[in-house]
Amino acid sequence: MAKYERRLQGNFDVFLKKLESGILKGSISASYEDGSDYTINDIRCAVRVYERYSMIGSNRVSMSITLIGHGDNLFVSAITAGGSQAVFFKINTFGESSFLQCAIDIIEGYR
């Protein structure tokens, strides 16, 4: 499992759309699996789950992204999982790291 979190400033809807499109365009095998949106008062939360095929690991890797927004204050958390073929411990996390790097590049590019 690999994780990346960041606080930043911006428009919630614009940033979410940039994340969604960037992740799906970042890999030919990337797919949107499911998502959830929630608003309470002026706090917004969007959760998205993506998958893609990892050629290095010959399996699928998932990434969950949570975006919290309060005004123009944003917090994003991206967590990847999967990508290992071992039974009891992880021996190959290249697929996870690569998928996470796609999100990191989008997030850092927005800043």
JOHUGI-V303617 format. One line per field, one symbol per residue. ss: DSSP state (2 for helix, 1 for strand, 0 for the rest). phi: phi as a letter, one per 30 degrees, with the letter a starting at -180 (. if undefined). psi: psi as a letter, one per 20 degrees, with the letter a starting at -180 (. if undefined). A space follows every 50 residues. Layout:
ss: ???
phi: ???
psi: ???
This chain:
ss: 01111111100222222222222220000011111111110011111111 11110000111111111111001111111111000000000002222222 22222222220
phi: .bbbbacacldedddddddeddddddadcdbdcaabbbbbhcccbbcbbb badcddchacbcbcbcccbbicdbbbbbbcajiccddcadcbcddddddd dededdddddd
psi: pqqpqqqrqapggggghggghgghiiphjpqpgrrqqppodkpqpppqpq qqpohgilaqqqpppppppocjpqpppppqqaiqiqgirpiojggghggh hgggggghhh.
